[in-house]
Amino acid sequence: MPTLVKRPADNWSPLYFLGSVGAGGLAVTFFMYLMFWVPHPNASVPVFKDIAAAWAKGNPWQQTAIAIAMLAIAFFVFQNIRYLLWNLAKLIAFKQTAAYQKLRHSNGETQLLAIPLAVAMSINALFIVGLVFVPNLWSIVEVLFPAAMAAFFVTGLWALRMIGHFLGRVLSEGGLFDVTTHNSFAQLLPAFALAMVAVGLSAPAAMSVTTATVGTAIVISTFFGLIAAIYAIFGAITAFNSMLHYGTAKEAGPTLMIIIPLMTVLGIMVLRQSHGLHTTFEVHTTNVETLMTLTKFLTVQVLFLMLGLTILRRQGYASTFLWGDKTSAGSYALVCPGVALSVMVQFWLHKGLVAAGLVAKFSTTYWVIVAVALAFQFAMVALVFHLNRRHFGRSSMVAVPAE
């Protein structure tokens, strides 16, 4: 008699919010095409007017890049919002179950921080859509900045409330935190959520011309960014101790590379703050200093990329959870590191090497480095499509053998 085999996604967990985060991150990688290949002399970022002008005057290669970027941004932001709404609907139902209460009283409670993380990413993604597709948006952007900052600030407070509930529970009494299952970087998810809020709050620092807006953005983004860094340091140290004792939890192996997206969002936050300090408060940073800062962030990323890939390979993670008979919602955590490296390499190249005069724009060396960023991007696009098919494919009917 045939029986219904459910999709892996039907066995829902909060980590599926990472599917929304990954889609939003991919939209950002395609925005890099516009950011660095479309002239935008009158704004700190390319807007609809700049893109239209570049399309009208550009050569076929530039027009192709613009077309790919705009189509990809539209598609992946749609996916970002689609999976965000799907996950929110699943969350409402999940809260009515005993599994939710069990989660709230375990180490896994921090998985719920994937929710504000996804919301913060969606706010960033929608802002990109506004810049790229809405004519004359830049003329009212000073009105939009306070609203965007308020949205990020509320999201940040939401994340802090979740963290406070978790830490209040485990630190007020002993024995409520299972150290034996702390053998991964899963507990760094709260830091990633706060960092995503911080990078969103820092955007007006780089884009606004209003002193109060720039100053407020710098202060508040520093607040959330510094908390994210401190939380990540303590979480990583305690997790390493557990991993040395018990090894790395196989299903949570991808979390070893969560440091990579954390470094990208904090690095972009620092760049945005530096730009605001330069244009508004006459605090000047040289291009070589920016190169050194980005190189340090990138070095940390490469270190944790090597560590993560080494452990994943030794544990056979891909053969088990990506291609084998098992699935894990945590596999979506693999998308963020690749996306983050693609974005960071673009910033390191353009704001670092090119700005400092070490690499000529559009030279052979330039395109070799761009190829590295594109390789990470295309690999993550392929991974997202693979994971979506694997986790969200249609339910099927299979025959059950007779006893």
C-alpha positions in Angstrom: 0.0 0.0 0.0 1.5 3.4 -1.0 2.4 5.9 1.8 3.0 9.6 1.7 6.6 10.6 2.1 6.8 14.2 3.4 9.3 16.8 2.4 12.2 17.4 4.8 10.9 21.0 5.2 7.7 19.6 6.6 9.7 18.6 9.7 10.2 22.3 10.4 12.8 24.0 12.6 13.8 27.7 13.1 17.0 27.0 11.2 14.9 27.1 8.0 14.9 30.9 8.4 18.5 30.6 7.1 17.0 29.8 3.7 15.5 33.3 3.7 18.8 34.8 4.9 20.8 33.0 2.2 18.5 34.2 -0.6 18.8 37.8 0.7 22.6 37.4 0.8 22.7 36.3 -2.8 20.8 39.5 -3.8 23.6 41.5 -2.1 26.2 39.6 -4.1 24.5 40.7 -7.3 24.2 44.3 -6.1 28.0 44.3 -6.0 27.9 44.3 -9.8 26.1 47.6 -9.7 28.0 49.0 -6.7 31.4 48.7 -8.4 30.7 48.7 -12.2 28.0 51.4 -12.4 29.3 55.0 -11.9 27.3 56.8 -9.2 28.9 60.3 -8.7 26.0 61.9 -6.9 25.4 59.2 -4.3 27.4 56.8 -2.2 25.5 53.9 -3.8 24.1 53.3 -7.3 20.5 54.2 -7.7 17.9 53.8 -10.5 19.0 57.0 -12.3 22.7 55.9 -12.3 21.8 52.4 -13.5 19.6 53.8 -16.3 22.4 56.1 -17.4 25.0 53.3 -17.4 22.7 51.1 -19.4 22.2 53.9 -22.0 25.9 54.6 -22.4 27.4 51.2 -21.5 29.0 48.6 -23.8 27.4 45.2 -24.2 29.4 43.7 -21.4 28.3 46.4 -19.0 24.7 46.1 -20.1 24.9 42.3 -19.6 26.2 42.7 -16.1 23.5 45.2 -15.3 20.7 43.0 -16.7 22.0 39.9 -14.8 22.3 41.9 -11.6 18.8 43.4 -11.8 17.1 40.1 -12.7 19.0 38.3 -10.0 18.3 40.9 -7.3 14.5 40.8 -8.2 14.5 37.0 -8.1 16.5 36.4 -4.9 14.7 39.2 -2.9 11.4 37.6 -4.0 12.8 34.3 -2.6 14.0 36.0 0.5 10.5 37.4 1.3 8.8 34.3 0.2 10.7 32.1 2.6 10.5 34.6 5.3 6.7 34.6 5.2 6.6 30.8 4.9 8.8 30.5 8.0 6.8 33.0 10.0 3.6 31.0 9.2 5.4 27.8 10.3 6.6 29.5 13.5 3.1 30.5 14.5 2.0 26.8 14.3 5.2 25.6 15.9 4.6 27.8 19.0 1.5 25.7 19.8 3.5 22.5 20.1 5.3 20.8 22.9 8.4 20.8 20.7 8.5 24.6 21.0 8.5 24.5 24.8 11.2 21.9 24.7 13.3 24.1 22.5 12.9 27.0 24.8 14.4 25.0 27.6 17.4 23.6 25.8 20.6 24.8 24.2 18.7 25.0 21.0 16.7 28.1 22.2 19.3 30.3 20.4 18.0 28.9 17.1 15.2 31.3 17.5 17.7 34.1 16.8 17.5 33.1 13.2 14.1 34.9 13.2 15.4 38.5 13.8 18.4 37.6 11.7 16.1 36.9 8.7 14.0 40.0 9.4 17.1 42.2 9.4 18.3 40.7 6.2 14.9 41.3 4.6 15.0 44.9 5.6 18.4 45.2 3.9 17.2 43.4 0.8 14.1 45.6 0.4 16.3 48.7 0.7 18.4 47.4 -2.2 15.3 46.8 -4.2 14.2 50.4 -3.6 17.6 51.8 -4.7 17.7 49.7 -7.9 14.1 49.7 -9.1 12.4 52.8 -7.7 13.0 56.1 -9.6 13.7 59.2 -7.6 13.9 57.3 -4.3 17.1 59.1 -3.5 15.3 62.4 -3.4 13.4 61.3 -0.3 16.0 59.0 1.2 16.6 61.4 4.1 13.0 60.8 5.2 13.4 57.0 4.8 16.6 56.7 6.8 15.0 57.3 10.2 12.2 54.8 9.4 14.8 52.2 8.4 16.8 52.8 11.5 13.7 52.5 13.6 12.9 49.1 12.0 16.5 47.8 12.6 16.5 49.2 16.1 13.3 47.4 17.0 14.6 44.2 15.4 17.8 44.6 17.5 15.8 45.0 20.7 13.8 41.9 19.8 17.0 40.0 19.4 18.4 41.3 22.7 15.2 40.2 24.4 15.6 36.7 23.1 19.2 36.6 24.1 18.2 37.9 27.6 15.7 35.2 28.0 18.2 32.5 27.1 21.1 33.9 29.2 18.8 34.7 32.1 17.6 31.1 32.1 21.0 29.4 31.9 23.0 31.8 34.0 20.6 32.3 36.9 20.7 28.6 37.8 23.2 25.9 37.3 22.7 22.8 35.2 20.4 24.3 32.6 23.1 24.5 29.8 24.3 21.2 28.3 28.0 21.7 27.8 28.3 18.3 26.0 26.1 19.6 23.1 27.9 23.0 23.0 30.5 21.4 20.6 29.9 23.7 17.6 29.5 27.4 16.9 25.7 27.1 16.9 25.6 29.4 19.9 27.1 32.2 17.8 23.9 32.7 15.9 22.8 35.5 18.3 26.0 37.3 17.5 25.3 37.0 13.7 21.7 38.4 14.3 23.0 41.4 16.2 25.7 42.0 13.6 23.1 42.0 10.8 21.2 44.6 12.7 24.3 46.6 13.2 25.3 46.7 9.5 21.8 47.8 8.6 21.9 50.6 11.2 25.3 51.7 9.8 23.9 52.3 6.3 22.7 55.9 6.9 26.2 56.7 8.3 27.5 56.2 4.7 24.6 57.5 2.8 23.0 60.4 4.7 24.1 64.0 4.5 22.2 64.9 7.7 24.6 65.2 10.7 22.1 64.0 13.2 21.3 60.9 11.1 24.9 60.1 10.5 25.8 60.5 14.2 22.9 58.4 15.4 23.6 55.7 12.9 27.3 55.5 14.0 26.4 55.4 17.7 23.6 52.8 17.5 25.4 50.5 15.0 28.4 50.6 17.2 26.3 49.5 20.2 24.9 46.4 18.4 28.1 45.7 16.6 30.2 45.7 19.7 27.7 43.5 21.6 27.8 41.1 18.6 31.6 40.9 18.7 31.8 40.3 22.5 29.1 37.6 22.3 30.9 35.9 19.4 34.2 35.9 21.3 32.8 34.3 24.5 30.7 31.9 22.5 33.6 30.8 20.3 35.9 30.3 23.3 33.5 28.1 25.3 32.5 26.2 22.1 36.2 25.4 21.4 36.5 24.0 24.9 33.6 21.7 24.3 34.7 20.7 20.9 38.2 19.7 22.2 36.5 17.5 24.7 33.7 15.9 22.6 34.6 16.7 19.0 32.4 18.7 16.7 28.7 17.8 16.4 28.4 16.4 12.9 25.1 18.0 12.0 26.3 21.4 13.3 29.5 21.3 11.4 28.6 24.2 9.1 28.4 26.5 12.1 32.2 26.5 12.3 32.1 29.0 9.4 29.6 31.4 10.9 32.6 33.6 11.7 32.9 34.3 8.0 29.5 36.1 7.5 30.0 37.7 10.9 33.3 39.3 9.7 31.7 40.5 6.4 28.8 42.3 8.1 31.0 43.8 10.8 33.6 44.8 8.1 31.0 46.6 6.0 29.7 48.3 9.2 33.2 49.6 9.9 33.5 50.9 6.3 30.2 52.6 6.5 31.0 54.2 9.8 34.4 55.3 8.5 32.7 56.9 5.5 30.3 58.8 7.7 33.1 60.0 10.0 35.0 61.2 6.9 32.2 63.1 5.2 30.4 64.5 8.2 32.9 64.8 11.0 36.2 65.3 9.2 37.8 62.1 10.5 40.0 60.9 7.7 41.1 57.3 7.0 43.6 56.7 4.2 43.0 54.1 1.5 46.0 52.0 2.7 44.5 51.9 6.2 41.2 50.7 4.8 43.1 48.0 2.8 44.8 46.8 6.0 41.5 46.7 7.9 39.8 44.7 5.2 42.8 42.4 4.9 42.5 41.6 8.6 38.9 40.8 8.3 39.5 38.6 5.2 42.4 36.8 6.9 40.1 35.7 9.8 37.6 34.5 7.2 40.1 32.4 5.3 41.3 30.9 8.6 37.8 29.8 9.6 37.0 28.7 6.0 40.0 26.3 6.2 39.0 25.1 9.6 35.4 24.5 8.7 36.2 22.7 5.4 38.7 20.5 7.2 36.2 19.4 9.8 33.3 19.0 7.3 35.5 16.9 5.0 36.8 14.7 7.8 33.2 14.1 9.1 31.8 13.4 5.6 29.2 16.1 6.0 28.5 16.6 2.3 28.1 12.9 1.6 25.7 12.6 4.5 23.5 15.7 4.5 24.0 17.2 1.0 24.0 14.1 -1.2 23.2 11.2 1.1 20.0 9.9 2.7 19.9 12.4 5.5 18.9 16.1 5.5 19.4 18.9 8.0 17.9 22.4 8.0 21.4 23.5 9.2 22.7 22.9 5.7 21.4 26.3 4.8 24.2 27.7 7.1 26.6 26.7 4.4 25.2 29.4 2.1 26.1 32.4 4.3 29.9 31.8 4.3 30.2 31.6 0.6 28.0 34.7 0.1 30.0 36.6 2.7 33.3 35.7 1.1 32.0 36.8 -2.4 31.0 40.2 -0.9 34.2 40.7 1.1 36.5 39.9 -1.8 34.7 42.5 -3.8 35.1 45.1 -1.1 38.7 44.1 -0.5 39.5 44.5 -4.2 37.7 47.8 -4.8 37.9 49.6 -1.5 41.3 48.2 -0.7 43.6 47.1 -3.5 42.2 49.4 -6.3 41.7 52.4 -4.0 45.2 52.0 -2.6 46.7 51.8 -6.1 48.0 48.3 -5.9 45.7 46.9 -8.6 44.5 48.8 -11.7 40.8 48.5 -12.2 39.9 46.2 -15.1 43.5 44.9 -15.3 44.3 41.1 -15.6 45.0 40.9 -11.9 41.7 42.7 -11.2 39.7 40.2 -13.2 41.4 37.2 -11.6 40.3 38.5 -8.1 36.8 39.2 -9.4 36.7 35.7 -10.7 37.3 34.4 -7.2 34.4 36.5 -5.9 32.2 35.2 -8.8 33.2 31.6 -8.1 32.0 31.9 -4.5 28.8 33.5 -5.8 28.0 31.0 -8.5 28.8 28.1 -6.1 26.3 29.5 -3.6 23.6 30.0 -6.2 24.0 26.3 -7.2 24.0 25.3 -3.5 20.7 27.2 -2.8 19.0 25.6 -5.8 20.2 22.2 -4.7 19.1 22.7 -1.1 15.7 24.0 -2.1 15.1 21.0 -4.3 16.2 18.7 -1.6 14.2 20.2 1.2 11.2 21.7 -0.5 10.6 19.1 -3.3 7.1 17.8 -3.6 5.9 15.1 -1.2 5.7 11.7 -3.0 3.9 8.5 -2.7 6.0 5.3 -2.4 5.0 1.7 -2.2 5.5 -0.1 1.1 6.8 -3.7 0.7 4.5 -6.4 1.9 5.5 -8.0 5.2 
